[in-house]
Amino acid sequence: MQVIIWSLRLIIFFLFASFSAMNSENITLYYFEDRSIEIPLSVVLLVFFALGVFLTIFTTSRCPTAER
């Protein structure tokens, strides 16, 4: 079972790595008045994905463990 889980993890990792390699062009993010920053699209996607995971982990309620 562990082999299957690790295989799936590797497949997902390589899918994300190939997706980020294909989307490596720079984009311009504008903020405030005339300020902007140019960063690769893959970095923006990674940041927003990580932010979504972070917010999901800390905003979902956890079931308390049963005391024995």
PQR file of N, CA, C, O and H, with PARSE charges and radii, in Angstrom:
ATOM      1  N   MET A   1       0.820  -1.195   0.000 -0.4000 1.5000
ATOM      2  CA  MET A   1       0.000   0.000   0.000 -0.0000 2.0000
ATOM      3  C   MET A   1       0.869   1.265   0.000  0.5500 1.7000
ATOM      4  O   MET A   1       0.537   2.252  -0.657 -0.5500 1.4000
ATOM      5  N   GLN A   2       1.972   1.227   0.735 -0.4000 1.5000
ATOM      6  CA  GLN A   2       2.869   2.382   0.780 -0.0000 2.0000
ATOM      7  C   GLN A   2       3.473   2.672  -0.586  0.5500 1.7000
ATOM      8  O   GLN A   2       3.695   3.830  -0.939 -0.5500 1.4000
ATOM      9  H   GLN A   2       2.242   0.425   1.269  0.4000 1.0000
ATOM     10  N   VAL A   3       3.739   1.617  -1.354 -0.4000 1.5000
ATOM     11  CA  VAL A   3       4.305   1.804  -2.690 -0.0000 2.0000
ATOM     12  C   VAL A   3       3.316   2.532  -3.582  0.5500 1.7000
ATOM     13  O   VAL A   3       3.711   3.404  -4.356 -0.5500 1.4000
ATOM     14  H   VAL A   3       3.558   0.677  -1.067  0.4000 1.0000
ATOM     15  N   ILE A   4       2.055   2.196  -3.490 -0.4000 1.5000
ATOM     16  CA  ILE A   4       1.018   2.851  -4.297 -0.0000 2.0000
ATOM     17  C   ILE A   4       0.893   4.323  -3.920  0.5500 1.7000
ATOM     18  O   ILE A   4       0.793   5.186  -4.792 -0.5500 1.4000
ATOM     19  H   ILE A   4       1.734   1.488  -2.861  0.4000 1.0000
ATOM     20  N   ILE A   5       0.899   4.607  -2.626 -0.4000 1.5000
ATOM     21  CA  ILE A   5       0.771   5.990  -2.162 -0.0000 2.0000
ATOM     22  C   ILE A   5       1.959   6.827  -2.635  0.5500 1.7000
ATOM     23  O   ILE A   5       1.771   7.944  -3.117 -0.5500 1.4000
ATOM     24  H   ILE A   5       0.981   3.907  -1.918  0.4000 1.0000
ATOM     25  N   TRP A   6       3.170   6.303  -2.505 -0.4000 1.5000
ATOM     26  CA  TRP A   6       4.346   7.041  -2.945 -0.0000 2.0000
ATOM     27  C   TRP A   6       4.373   7.193  -4.454  0.5500 1.7000
ATOM     28  O   TRP A   6       4.836   8.213  -4.965 -0.5500 1.4000
ATOM     29  H   TRP A   6       3.322   5.395  -2.113  0.4000 1.0000
ATOM     30  N   SER A   7       3.887   6.202  -5.167 -0.4000 1.5000
ATOM     31  CA  SER A   7       3.814   6.308  -6.626 -0.0000 2.0000
ATOM     32  C   SER A   7       2.859   7.420  -7.037  0.5500 1.7000
ATOM     33  O   SER A   7       3.161   8.199  -7.941 -0.5500 1.4000
ATOM     34  H   SER A   7       3.510   5.374  -4.751  0.4000 1.0000
ATOM     35  N   LEU A   8       1.712   7.495  -6.380 -0.4000 1.5000
ATOM     36  CA  LEU A   8       0.758   8.572  -6.676 -0.0000 2.0000
ATOM     37  C   LEU A   8       1.342   9.934  -6.341  0.5500 1.7000
ATOM     38  O   LEU A   8       1.142  10.898  -7.080 -0.5500 1.4000
ATOM     39  H   LEU A   8       1.466   6.862  -5.646  0.4000 1.0000
ATOM     40  N   ARG A   9       2.060  10.019  -5.235 -0.4000 1.5000
ATOM     41  CA  ARG A   9       2.699  11.288  -4.863 -0.0000 2.0000
ATOM     42  C   ARG A   9       3.719  11.717  -5.919  0.5500 1.7000
ATOM     43  O   ARG A   9       3.778  12.891  -6.285 -0.5500 1.4000
ATOM     44  H   ARG A   9       2.223   9.236  -4.634  0.4000 1.0000
ATOM     45  N   LEU A  10       4.517  10.774  -6.406 -0.4000 1.5000
ATOM     46  CA  LEU A  10       5.504  11.100  -7.427 -0.0000 2.0000
ATOM     47  C   LEU A  10       4.841  11.521  -8.737  0.5500 1.7000
ATOM     48  O   LEU A  10       5.303  12.451  -9.399 -0.5500 1.4000
ATOM     49  H   LEU A  10       4.470   9.820  -6.108  0.4000 1.0000
ATOM     50  N   ILE A  11       3.764  10.840  -9.108 -0.4000 1.5000
ATOM     51  CA  ILE A  11       3.042  11.200 -10.335 -0.0000 2.0000
ATOM     52  C   ILE A  11       2.483  12.618 -10.226  0.5500 1.7000
ATOM     53  O   ILE A  11       2.613  13.412 -11.158 -0.5500 1.4000
ATOM     54  H   ILE A  11       3.389  10.085  -8.571  0.4000 1.0000
ATOM     55  N   ILE A  12       1.863  12.934  -9.093 -0.4000 1.5000
ATOM     56  CA  ILE A  12       1.307  14.276  -8.889 -0.0000 2.0000
ATOM     57  C   ILE A  12       2.413  15.323  -8.889  0.5500 1.7000
ATOM     58  O   ILE A  12       2.246  16.401  -9.459 -0.5500 1.4000
ATOM     59  H   ILE A  12       1.757  12.289  -8.336  0.4000 1.0000
ATOM     60  N   PHE A  13       3.549  15.012  -8.248 -0.4000 1.5000
ATOM     61  CA  PHE A  13       4.673  15.946  -8.233 -0.0000 2.0000
ATOM     62  C   PHE A  13       5.170  16.229  -9.644  0.5500 1.7000
ATOM     63  O   PHE A  13       5.400  17.386  -9.998 -0.5500 1.4000
ATOM     64  H   PHE A  13       3.684  14.136  -7.785  0.4000 1.0000
ATOM     65  N   PHE A  14       5.338  15.187 -10.454 -0.4000 1.5000
ATOM     66  CA  PHE A  14       5.830  15.395 -11.813 -0.0000 2.0000
ATOM     67  C   PHE A  14       4.807  16.122 -12.686  0.5500 1.7000
ATOM     68  O   PHE A  14       5.191  16.869 -13.585 -0.5500 1.4000
ATOM     69  H   PHE A  14       5.151  14.248 -10.166  0.4000 1.0000
ATOM     70  N   LEU A  15       3.514  15.916 -12.435 -0.4000 1.5000
ATOM     71  CA  LEU A  15       2.500  16.671 -13.164 -0.0000 2.0000
ATOM     72  C   LEU A  15       2.596  18.156 -12.833  0.5500 1.7000
ATOM     73  O   LEU A  15       2.560  18.999 -13.728 -0.5500 1.4000
ATOM     74  H   LEU A  15       3.203  15.309 -11.704  0.4000 1.0000
ATOM     75  N   PHE A  16       2.721  18.477 -11.535 -0.4000 1.5000
ATOM     76  CA  PHE A  16       2.851  19.876 -11.137 -0.0000 2.0000
ATOM     77  C   PHE A  16       4.155  20.482 -11.641  0.5500 1.7000
ATOM     78  O   PHE A  16       4.178  21.645 -12.046 -0.5500 1.4000
ATOM     79  H   PHE A  16       2.751  17.792 -10.807  0.4000 1.0000
ATOM     80  N   ALA A  17       5.240  19.711 -11.623 -0.4000 1.5000
ATOM     81  CA  ALA A  17       6.529  20.226 -12.102 -0.0000 2.0000
ATOM     82  C   ALA A  17       6.480  20.517 -13.600  0.5500 1.7000
ATOM     83  O   ALA A  17       7.003  21.535 -14.052 -0.5500 1.4000
ATOM     84  H   ALA A  17       5.221  18.767 -11.295  0.4000 1.0000
ATOM     85  N   SER A  18       5.857  19.631 -14.366 -0.4000 1.5000
ATOM     86  CA  SER A  18       5.765  19.880 -15.806 -0.0000 2.0000
ATOM     87  C   SER A  18       4.829  21.047 -16.101  0.5500 1.7000
ATOM     88  O   SER A  18       5.077  21.815 -17.031 -0.5500 1.4000
ATOM     89  H   SER A  18       5.432  18.804 -13.999  0.4000 1.0000
ATOM     90  N   PHE A  19       3.761  21.192 -15.326 -0.4000 1.5000
ATOM     91  CA  PHE A  19       2.846  22.322 -15.507 -0.0000 2.0000
ATOM     92  C   PHE A  19       3.558  23.643 -15.227  0.5500 1.7000
ATOM     93  O   PHE A  19       3.383  24.617 -15.959 -0.5500 1.4000
ATOM     94  H   PHE A  19       3.559  20.569 -14.571  0.4000 1.0000
ATOM     95  N   SER A  20       4.358  23.670 -14.167 -0.4000 1.5000
ATOM     96  CA  SER A  20       5.059  24.914 -13.847 -0.0000 2.0000
ATOM     97  C   SER A  20       6.158  25.210 -14.864  0.5500 1.7000
ATOM     98  O   SER A  20       6.448  26.376 -15.133 -0.5500 1.4000
ATOM     99  H   SER A  20       4.500  22.878 -13.572  0.4000 1.0000
ATOM    100  N   ALA A  21       6.768  24.182 -15.429 -0.4000 1.5000
ATOM    101  CA  ALA A  21       7.784  24.416 -16.461 -0.0000 2.0000
ATOM    102  C   ALA A  21       7.164  24.975 -17.731  0.5500 1.7000
ATOM    103  O   ALA A  21       7.781  25.790 -18.418 -0.5500 1.4000
ATOM    104  H   ALA A  21       6.532  23.235 -15.211  0.4000 1.0000
ATOM    105  N   MET A  22       5.948  24.545 -18.049 -0.4000 1.5000
ATOM    106  CA  MET A  22       5.276  25.043 -19.246 -0.0000 2.0000
ATOM    107  C   MET A  22       4.744  26.460 -19.049  0.5500 1.7000
ATOM    108  O   MET A  22       4.519  27.168 -20.031 -0.5500 1.4000
ATOM    109  H   MET A  22       5.447  23.884 -17.491  0.4000 1.0000
ATOM    110  N   ASN A  23       4.537  26.890 -17.806 -0.4000 1.5000
ATOM    111  CA  ASN A  23       4.010  28.223 -17.507 -0.0000 2.0000
ATOM    112  C   ASN A  23       5.070  29.077 -16.824  0.5500 1.7000
ATOM    113  O   ASN A  23       4.849  29.598 -15.732 -0.5500 1.4000
ATOM    114  H   ASN A  23       4.720  26.315 -17.008  0.4000 1.0000
ATOM    115  N   SER A  24       6.204  29.213 -17.465 -0.4000 1.5000
ATOM    116  CA  SER A  24       7.309  29.923 -16.826 -0.0000 2.0000
ATOM    117  C   SER A  24       7.429  31.380 -17.275  0.5500 1.7000
ATOM    118  O   SER A  24       8.349  32.073 -16.840 -0.5500 1.4000
ATOM    119  H   SER A  24       6.384  28.789 -18.353  0.4000 1.0000
ATOM    120  N   GLU A  25       6.536  31.859 -18.125 -0.4000 1.5000
ATOM    121  CA  GLU A  25       6.637  33.247 -18.564 -0.0000 2.0000
ATOM    122  C   GLU A  25       6.277  34.188 -17.415  0.5500 1.7000
ATOM    123  O   GLU A  25       5.518  33.844 -16.509 -0.5500 1.4000
ATOM    124  H   GLU A  25       5.788  31.296 -18.478  0.4000 1.0000
ATOM    125  N   ASN A  26       6.845  35.371 -17.489 -0.4000 1.5000
ATOM    126  CA  ASN A  26       6.620  36.361 -16.437 -0.0000 2.0000
ATOM    127  C   ASN A  26       5.265  37.035 -16.610  0.5500 1.7000
ATOM    128  O   ASN A  26       4.793  37.258 -17.725 -0.5500 1.4000
ATOM    129  H   ASN A  26       7.462  35.650 -18.225  0.4000 1.0000
ATOM    130  N   ILE A  27       4.662  37.349 -15.481 -0.4000 1.5000
ATOM    131  CA  ILE A  27       3.448  38.148 -15.476 -0.0000 2.0000
ATOM    132  C   ILE A  27       3.694  39.367 -14.599  0.5500 1.7000
ATOM    133  O   ILE A  27       4.575  39.361 -13.739 -0.5500 1.4000
ATOM    134  H   ILE A  27       5.046  37.168 -14.575  0.4000 1.0000
ATOM    135  N   THR A  28       2.922  40.387 -14.823 -0.4000 1.5000
ATOM    136  CA  THR A  28       3.059  41.612 -14.047 -0.0000 2.0000
ATOM    137  C   THR A  28       1.880  41.726 -13.101  0.5500 1.7000
ATOM    138  O   THR A  28       0.724  41.728 -13.523 -0.5500 1.4000
ATOM    139  H   THR A  28       2.206  40.391 -15.522  0.4000 1.0000
ATOM    140  N   LEU A  29       2.189  41.821 -11.811 -0.4000 1.5000
ATOM    141  CA  LEU A  29       1.159  42.040 -10.806 -0.0000 2.0000
ATOM    142  C   LEU A  29       1.200  43.504 -10.400  0.5500 1.7000
ATOM    143  O   LEU A  29       2.238  44.018  -9.983 -0.5500 1.4000
ATOM    144  H   LEU A  29       3.128  41.819 -11.468  0.4000 1.0000
ATOM    145  N   TYR A  30       0.064  44.164 -10.527 -0.4000 1.5000
ATOM    146  CA  TYR A  30      -0.044  45.576 -10.167 -0.0000 2.0000
ATOM    147  C   TYR A  30      -0.702  45.685  -8.799  0.5500 1.7000
ATOM    148  O   TYR A  30      -1.700  45.019  -8.526 -0.5500 1.4000
ATOM    149  H   TYR A  30      -0.779  43.747 -10.866  0.4000 1.0000
ATOM    150  N   TYR A  31      -0.139  46.526  -7.946 -0.4000 1.5000
ATOM    151  CA  TYR A  31      -0.728  46.767  -6.642 -0.0000 2.0000
ATOM    152  C   TYR A  31      -0.499  48.223  -6.262  0.5500 1.7000
ATOM    153  O   TYR A  31       0.430  48.874  -6.739 -0.5500 1.4000
ATOM    154  H   TYR A  31       0.673  47.067  -8.168  0.4000 1.0000
ATOM    155  N   PHE A  32      -1.354  48.702  -5.406 -0.4000 1.5000
ATOM    156  CA  PHE A  32      -1.376  50.102  -5.003 -0.0000 2.0000
ATOM    157  C   PHE A  32      -1.458  50.999  -6.224  0.5500 1.7000
ATOM    158  O   PHE A  32      -2.149  50.646  -7.179 -0.5500 1.4000
ATOM    159  H   PHE A  32      -2.109  48.172  -5.018  0.4000 1.0000
ATOM    160  N   GLU A  33      -0.803  52.112  -6.241 -0.4000 1.5000
ATOM    161  CA  GLU A  33      -0.996  53.056  -7.343 -0.0000 2.0000
ATOM    162  C   GLU A  33      -0.197  52.675  -8.582  0.5500 1.7000
ATOM    163  O   GLU A  33      -0.755  52.136  -9.537 -0.5500 1.4000
ATOM    164  H   GLU A  33      -0.241  52.400  -5.465  0.4000 1.0000
ATOM    165  N   ASP A  34       1.070  52.942  -8.575 -0.4000 1.5000
ATOM    166  CA  ASP A  34       1.875  52.677  -9.769 -0.0000 2.0000
ATOM    167  C   ASP A  34       2.935  51.604  -9.516  0.5500 1.7000
ATOM    168  O   ASP A  34       3.908  51.499 -10.262 -0.5500 1.4000
ATOM    169  H   ASP A  34       1.524  53.380  -7.799  0.4000 1.0000
ATOM    170  N   ARG A  35       2.748  50.833  -8.493 -0.4000 1.5000
ATOM    171  CA  ARG A  35       3.731  49.813  -8.159 -0.0000 2.0000
ATOM    172  C   ARG A  35       3.349  48.486  -8.816  0.5500 1.7000
ATOM    173  O   ARG A  35       2.175  48.128  -8.908 -0.5500 1.4000
ATOM    174  H   ARG A  35       1.957  50.919  -7.887  0.4000 1.0000
ATOM    175  N   SER A  36       4.373  47.775  -9.265 -0.4000 1.5000
ATOM    176  CA  SER A  36       4.136  46.483  -9.889 -0.0000 2.0000
ATOM    177  C   SER A  36       5.351  45.590  -9.672  0.5500 1.7000
ATOM    178  O   SER A  36       6.429  46.054  -9.300 -0.5500 1.4000
ATOM    179  H   SER A  36       5.327  48.066  -9.190  0.4000 1.0000
ATOM    180  N   ILE A  37       5.151  44.308  -9.910 -0.4000 1.5000
ATOM    181  CA  ILE A  37       6.230  43.344  -9.780 -0.0000 2.0000
ATOM    182  C   ILE A  37       6.060  42.295 -10.872  0.5500 1.7000
ATOM    183  O   ILE A  37       4.941  41.886 -11.182 -0.5500 1.4000
ATOM    184  H   ILE A  37       4.275  43.931 -10.212  0.4000 1.0000
ATOM    185  N   GLU A  38       7.166  41.868 -11.447 -0.4000 1.5000
ATOM    186  CA  GLU A  38       7.128  40.825 -12.471 -0.0000 2.0000
ATOM    187  C   GLU A  38       7.681  39.535 -11.871  0.5500 1.7000
ATOM    188  O   GLU A  38       8.822  39.491 -11.412 -0.5500 1.4000
ATOM    189  H   GLU A  38       8.075  42.200 -11.195  0.4000 1.0000
ATOM    190  N   ILE A  39       6.867  38.496 -11.881 -0.4000 1.5000
ATOM    191  CA  ILE A  39       7.290  37.197 -11.380 -0.0000 2.0000
ATOM    192  C   ILE A  39       6.728  36.114 -12.295  0.5500 1.7000
ATOM    193  O   ILE A  39       5.756  36.355 -13.010 -0.5500 1.4000
ATOM    194  H   ILE A  39       5.940  38.531 -12.254  0.4000 1.0000
ATOM    195  N   PRO A  40       7.330  34.923 -12.280 -0.5600 1.5000
ATOM    196  CA  PRO A  40       6.818  33.844 -13.125  0.2800 2.0000
ATOM    197  C   PRO A  40       5.421  33.384 -12.687  0.5500 1.7000
ATOM    198  O   PRO A  40       5.081  33.411 -11.504 -0.5500 1.4000
ATOM    199  N   LEU A  41       4.633  32.968 -13.664 -0.4000 1.5000
ATOM    200  CA  LEU A  41       3.282  32.503 -13.388 -0.0000 2.0000
ATOM    201  C   LEU A  41       3.288  31.296 -12.461  0.5500 1.7000
ATOM    202  O   LEU A  41       2.393  31.164 -11.625 -0.5500 1.4000
ATOM    203  H   LEU A  41       4.909  32.947 -14.625  0.4000 1.0000
ATOM    204  N   SER A  42       4.266  30.419 -12.587 -0.4000 1.5000
ATOM    205  CA  SER A  42       4.320  29.232 -11.735 -0.0000 2.0000
ATOM    206  C   SER A  42       4.492  29.610 -10.272  0.5500 1.7000
ATOM    207  O   SER A  42       3.965  28.926  -9.394 -0.5500 1.4000
ATOM    208  H   SER A  42       4.992  30.526 -13.265  0.4000 1.0000
ATOM    209  N   VAL A  43       5.220  30.685  -9.993 -0.4000 1.5000
ATOM    210  CA  VAL A  43       5.395  31.132  -8.609 -0.0000 2.0000
ATOM    211  C   VAL A  43       4.071  31.659  -8.052  0.5500 1.7000
ATOM    212  O   VAL A  43       3.724  31.392  -6.901 -0.5500 1.4000
ATOM    213  H   VAL A  43       5.648  31.240 -10.705  0.4000 1.0000
ATOM    214  N   VAL A  44       3.345  32.401  -8.869 -0.4000 1.5000
ATOM    215  CA  VAL A  44       2.043  32.925  -8.437 -0.0000 2.0000
ATOM    216  C   VAL A  44       1.084  31.767  -8.130  0.5500 1.7000
ATOM    217  O   VAL A  44       0.388  31.782  -7.115 -0.5500 1.4000
ATOM    218  H   VAL A  44       3.627  32.618  -9.804  0.4000 1.0000
ATOM    219  N   LEU A  45       1.054  30.772  -9.011 -0.4000 1.5000
ATOM    220  CA  LEU A  45       0.184  29.617  -8.787 -0.0000 2.0000
ATOM    221  C   LEU A  45       0.574  28.863  -7.528  0.5500 1.7000
ATOM    222  O   LEU A  45      -0.298  28.435  -6.772 -0.5500 1.4000
ATOM    223  H   LEU A  45       1.619  30.759  -9.836  0.4000 1.0000
ATOM    224  N   LEU A  46       1.872  28.691  -7.289 -0.4000 1.5000
ATOM    225  CA  LEU A  46       2.344  27.993  -6.101 -0.0000 2.0000
ATOM    226  C   LEU A  46       1.970  28.747  -4.835  0.5500 1.7000
ATOM    227  O   LEU A  46       1.546  28.141  -3.851 -0.5500 1.4000
ATOM    228  H   LEU A  46       2.581  29.038  -7.903  0.4000 1.0000
ATOM    229  N   VAL A  47       2.122  30.059  -4.854 -0.4000 1.5000
ATOM    230  CA  VAL A  47       1.796  30.867  -3.679 -0.0000 2.0000
ATOM    231  C   VAL A  47       0.313  30.788  -3.360  0.5500 1.7000
ATOM    232  O   VAL A  47      -0.062  30.620  -2.200 -0.5500 1.4000
ATOM    233  H   VAL A  47       2.467  30.551  -5.653  0.4000 1.0000
ATOM    234  N   PHE A  48      -0.539  30.907  -4.376 -0.4000 1.5000
ATOM    235  CA  PHE A  48      -1.969  30.870  -4.114 -0.0000 2.0000
ATOM    236  C   PHE A  48      -2.447  29.470  -3.741  0.5500 1.7000
ATOM    237  O   PHE A  48      -3.394  29.335  -2.966 -0.5500 1.4000
ATOM    238  H   PHE A  48      -0.235  31.043  -5.319  0.4000 1.0000
ATOM    239  N   PHE A  49      -1.818  28.429  -4.273 -0.4000 1.5000
ATOM    240  CA  PHE A  49      -2.144  27.068  -3.868 -0.0000 2.0000
ATOM    241  C   PHE A  49      -1.767  26.852  -2.408  0.5500 1.7000
ATOM    242  O   PHE A  49      -2.551  26.299  -1.637 -0.5500 1.4000
ATOM    243  H   PHE A  49      -1.049  28.538  -4.902  0.4000 1.0000
ATOM    244  N   ALA A  50      -0.564  27.289  -2.027 -0.4000 1.5000
ATOM    245  CA  ALA A  50      -0.120  27.144  -0.642 -0.0000 2.0000
ATOM    246  C   ALA A  50      -0.999  27.960   0.300  0.5500 1.7000
ATOM    247  O   ALA A  50      -1.301  27.513   1.407 -0.5500 1.4000
ATOM    248  H   ALA A  50       0.073  27.738  -2.654  0.4000 1.0000
ATOM    249  N   LEU A  51      -1.407  29.137  -0.123 -0.4000 1.5000
ATOM    250  CA  LEU A  51      -2.297  29.959   0.690 -0.0000 2.0000
ATOM    251  C   LEU A  51      -3.645  29.273   0.892  0.5500 1.7000
ATOM    252  O   LEU A  51      -4.207  29.321   1.985 -0.5500 1.4000
ATOM    253  H   LEU A  51      -1.162  29.500  -1.022  0.4000 1.0000
ATOM    254  N   GLY A  52      -4.160  28.641  -0.146 -0.4000 1.5000
ATOM    255  CA  GLY A  52      -5.415  27.909  -0.022 -0.0000 2.0000
ATOM    256  C   GLY A  52      -5.299  26.728   0.922  0.5500 1.7000
ATOM    257  O   GLY A  52      -6.207  26.472   1.714 -0.5500 1.4000
ATOM    258  H   GLY A  52      -3.703  28.601  -1.035  0.4000 1.0000
ATOM    259  N   VAL A  53      -4.193  26.006   0.847 -0.4000 1.5000
ATOM    260  CA  VAL A  53      -3.976  24.882   1.769 -0.0000 2.0000
ATOM    261  C   VAL A  53      -3.864  25.387   3.196  0.5500 1.7000
ATOM    262  O   VAL A  53      -4.464  24.823   4.111 -0.5500 1.4000
ATOM    263  H   VAL A  53      -3.456  26.214   0.204  0.4000 1.0000
ATOM    264  N   PHE A  54      -3.093  26.453   3.385 -0.4000 1.5000
ATOM    265  CA  PHE A  54      -2.910  27.038   4.714 -0.0000 2.0000
ATOM    266  C   PHE A  54      -4.241  27.485   5.311  0.5500 1.7000
ATOM    267  O   PHE A  54      -4.532  27.183   6.469 -0.5500 1.4000
ATOM    268  H   PHE A  54      -2.606  26.912   2.642  0.4000 1.0000
ATOM    269  N   LEU A  55      -5.049  28.200   4.532 -0.4000 1.5000
ATOM    270  CA  LEU A  55      -6.337  28.670   5.033 -0.0000 2.0000
ATOM    271  C   LEU A  55      -7.293  27.513   5.323  0.5500 1.7000
ATOM    272  O   LEU A  55      -8.060  27.570   6.284 -0.5500 1.4000
ATOM    273  H   LEU A  55      -4.813  28.446   3.592  0.4000 1.0000
ATOM    274  N   THR A  56      -7.252  26.487   4.515 -0.4000 1.5000
ATOM    275  CA  THR A  56      -8.113  25.328   4.741 -0.0000 2.0000
ATOM    276  C   THR A  56      -7.742  24.607   6.020  0.5500 1.7000
ATOM    277  O   THR A  56      -8.618  24.207   6.787 -0.5500 1.4000
ATOM    278  H   THR A  56      -6.629  26.440   3.735  0.4000 1.0000
ATOM    279  N   ILE A  57      -6.463  24.440   6.255 -0.4000 1.5000
ATOM    280  CA  ILE A  57      -6.014  23.724   7.451 -0.0000 2.0000
ATOM    281  C   ILE A  57      -6.404  24.484   8.712  0.5500 1.7000
ATOM    282  O   ILE A  57      -6.857  23.877   9.682 -0.5500 1.4000
ATOM    283  H   ILE A  57      -5.752  24.765   5.632  0.4000 1.0000
ATOM    284  N   PHE A  58      -6.235  25.786   8.710 -0.4000 1.5000
ATOM    285  CA  PHE A  58      -6.470  26.551   9.925 -0.0000 2.0000
ATOM    286  C   PHE A  58      -7.901  27.036  10.112  0.5500 1.7000
ATOM    287  O   PHE A  58      -8.225  27.577  11.170 -0.5500 1.4000
ATOM    288  H   PHE A  58      -5.866  26.279   7.922  0.4000 1.0000
ATOM    289  N   THR A  59      -8.758  26.859   9.124 -0.4000 1.5000
ATOM    290  CA  THR A  59     -10.140  27.290   9.305 -0.0000 2.0000
ATOM    291  C   THR A  59     -11.125  26.149   9.453  0.5500 1.7000
ATOM    292  O   THR A  59     -12.276  26.379   9.825 -0.5500 1.4000
ATOM    293  H   THR A  59      -8.494  26.420   8.266  0.4000 1.0000
ATOM    294  N   THR A  60     -10.712  24.941   9.176 -0.4000 1.5000
ATOM    295  CA  THR A  60     -11.629  23.814   9.342 -0.0000 2.0000
ATOM    296  C   THR A  60     -11.627  23.373  10.793  0.5500 1.7000
ATOM    297  O   THR A  60     -10.608  23.437  11.481 -0.5500 1.4000
ATOM    298  H   THR A  60      -9.778  24.754   8.874  0.4000 1.0000
ATOM    299  N   SER A  61     -12.771  22.932  11.236 -0.4000 1.5000
ATOM    300  CA  SER A  61     -12.859  22.481  12.631 -0.0000 2.0000
ATOM    301  C   SER A  61     -12.317  21.074  12.737  0.5500 1.7000
ATOM    302  O   SER A  61     -12.514  20.240  11.853 -0.5500 1.4000
ATOM    303  H   SER A  61     -13.599  22.880  10.677  0.4000 1.0000
ATOM    304  N   ARG A  62     -11.642  20.832  13.817 -0.4000 1.5000
ATOM    305  CA  ARG A  62     -11.069  19.512  14.057 -0.0000 2.0000
ATOM    306  C   ARG A  62     -11.916  18.802  15.100  0.5500 1.7000
ATOM    307  O   ARG A  62     -12.376  19.409  16.067 -0.5500 1.4000
ATOM    308  H   ARG A  62     -11.482  21.509  14.535  0.4000 1.0000
ATOM    309  N   CYS A  63     -12.112  17.519  14.890 -0.4000 1.5000
ATOM    310  CA  CYS A  63     -12.854  16.718  15.863 -0.0000 2.0000
ATOM    311  C   CYS A  63     -11.952  16.435  17.052  0.5500 1.7000
ATOM    312  O   CYS A  63     -10.806  16.019  16.884 -0.5500 1.4000
ATOM    313  H   CYS A  63     -11.739  17.026  14.104  0.4000 1.0000
ATOM    314  N   PRO A  64     -12.466  16.658  18.242 -0.5600 1.5000
ATOM    315  CA  PRO A  64     -11.644  16.344  19.413  0.2800 2.0000
ATOM    316  C   PRO A  64     -11.454  14.832  19.540  0.5500 1.7000
ATOM    317  O   PRO A  64     -12.339  14.051  19.192 -0.5500 1.4000
ATOM    318  N   THR A  65     -10.320  14.448  20.028 -0.4000 1.5000
ATOM    319  CA  THR A  65     -10.065  13.015  20.209 -0.0000 2.0000
ATOM    320  C   THR A  65     -10.800  12.515  21.437  0.5500 1.7000
ATOM    321  O   THR A  65     -10.977  13.229  22.425 -0.5500 1.4000
ATOM    322  H   THR A  65      -9.600  15.083  20.310  0.4000 1.0000
ATOM    323  N   ALA A  66     -11.211  11.294  21.342 -0.4000 1.5000
ATOM    324  CA  ALA A  66     -11.943  10.691  22.469 -0.0000 2.0000
ATOM    325  C   ALA A  66     -10.964  10.346  23.576  0.5500 1.7000
ATOM    326  O   ALA A  66      -9.911   9.754  23.337 -0.5500 1.4000
ATOM    327  H   ALA A  66     -11.067  10.714  20.540  0.4000 1.0000
ATOM    328  N   GLU A  67     -11.330  10.727  24.786 -0.4000 1.5000
ATOM    329  CA  GLU A  67     -10.479  10.397  25.934 -0.0000 2.0000
ATOM    330  C   GLU A  67     -10.814   9.003  26.418  0.5500 1.7000
ATOM    331  O   GLU A  67     -11.976   8.595  26.443 -0.5500 1.4000
ATOM    332  H   GLU A  67     -12.185  11.208  24.980  0.4000 1.0000
ATOM    333  N   ARG A  68      -9.786   8.287  26.799 -0.4000 1.5000
ATOM    334  CA  ARG A  68      -9.992   6.908  27.270 -0.0000 2.0000
ATOM    335  C   ARG A  68      -9.610   6.773  28.709  0.5500 1.7000
ATOM    336  O   ARG A  68      -9.716   5.686  29.277 -0.5500 1.4000
ATOM    337  H   ARG A  68      -8.842   8.619  26.779  0.4000 1.0000
TER
END
